[in-house]
């Protein structure tokens, strides 16, 4: 079992699936957050929160970035995909290092080409 949690523990995300790669994106949002994303479908994770969270959308508003209203950590984003599936991108910076230290980092150019580089 993998658990991601914000600094104060207000938001937790659990999953049983360990991935062999994570994504680093350089778009204006991800660059500022410094996230390394692991992508799941909504049925592969359990998200719990103890108190209010902050949800941020921008641009075409297809993604909702979820952050803790107490400590400020961005734990995940959610997105309805074109194929109808619901994606949850978990920020692996909120997970104990040993769970993803062997994962390959894939680099996504979200700022310009919208392709993996």
Buried (B, 14 or more C-beta within 10 A) or exposed (E): EBBBBBEBEBBBBBBEEEBEEBBBBBBEBBEEBEBBBBBBEBEEBEBEBEEEBEEEEEEEEBBEBBBBBBBEBBBBBBBEEEEEEEBBBBBBBBBEEEBBEEBEEBEBEBEEEEEEE
